[in-house]
């Protein structure tokens, strides 16, 4: 029985690999292309794509305080 070949093309150390602060996740580069493909045949993925790529004006989201009763 042979073991699968283990590769490390980025030459990361164990500390770098498991360090959460070193993980850079950019939605527009990594997830949106996959969602674009799925949106071709699925309306829910199309809505998700539209939501993720939506450009909101600065200051959003706005927190609205509770209404006080007199």
C-alpha positions as CSV (number, residue, x, y, z in Angstrom):
1,X,0.0,0.0,0.0
2,X,1.5,3.4,-1.0
3,X,0.8,6.7,0.7
4,X,-0.4,9.7,-1.3
5,X,2.3,12.2,-2.3
6,X,2.3,15.2,0.0
7,X,3.2,18.5,-1.6
8,X,3.8,22.0,-0.3
9,X,4.1,24.2,-3.4
10,X,4.0,27.4,-1.3
11,X,6.7,26.1,1.1
12,X,4.7,27.0,4.1
13,X,5.8,26.0,7.6
14,X,3.4,24.5,10.0
15,X,3.3,27.8,12.0
16,X,2.4,29.8,8.8
17,X,-0.2,27.3,7.7
18,X,-2.1,27.2,11.0
19,X,-1.7,31.0,11.8
20,X,-5.2,32.5,11.3
21,X,-3.8,36.0,10.9
22,X,-1.8,35.0,7.9
23,X,-4.8,33.8,5.9
24,X,-5.9,36.3,3.3
25,X,-9.3,35.5,1.9
26,X,-10.4,37.8,-0.9
27,X,-14.0,37.0,-1.8
28,X,-13.8,38.7,-5.2
29,X,-10.9,36.7,-6.3
30,X,-11.7,33.3,-4.9
31,X,-15.4,32.8,-4.4
32,X,-17.1,35.0,-7.0
33,X,-15.9,33.1,-10.0
34,X,-17.3,29.9,-8.6
35,X,-20.6,31.6,-7.8
36,X,-20.7,33.0,-11.4
37,X,-20.5,29.5,-12.8
38,X,-23.2,28.2,-10.4
39,X,-25.4,31.2,-11.2
40,X,-25.7,30.1,-14.8
41,X,-28.0,27.3,-13.9
42,X,-29.3,28.3,-10.5
43,X,-31.4,31.4,-9.6
44,X,-30.4,31.3,-5.9
45,X,-26.7,31.5,-6.8
46,X,-27.5,34.4,-9.1
47,X,-29.1,36.2,-6.2
48,X,-26.1,35.4,-4.0
49,X,-23.7,36.7,-6.7
50,X,-25.7,40.0,-6.9
51,X,-25.7,40.4,-3.1
52,X,-22.0,39.7,-2.8
53,X,-21.0,42.0,-5.6
54,X,-23.3,44.8,-4.5
55,X,-21.5,48.1,-3.9
56,X,-23.0,49.8,-0.8
57,X,-22.3,53.5,-0.1
58,X,-19.8,54.4,2.6
59,X,-21.3,54.2,6.1
60,X,-23.4,51.1,5.5
61,X,-24.7,49.2,7.4
62,X,-26.3,51.9,9.5
63,X,-27.5,50.9,13.0
64,X,-30.9,52.3,13.8
65,X,-31.5,52.8,17.5
66,X,-34.6,51.5,19.3
67,X,-37.6,53.7,19.4
68,X,-38.4,55.2,22.7
69,X,-41.9,55.3,24.0
70,X,-43.2,58.4,25.8
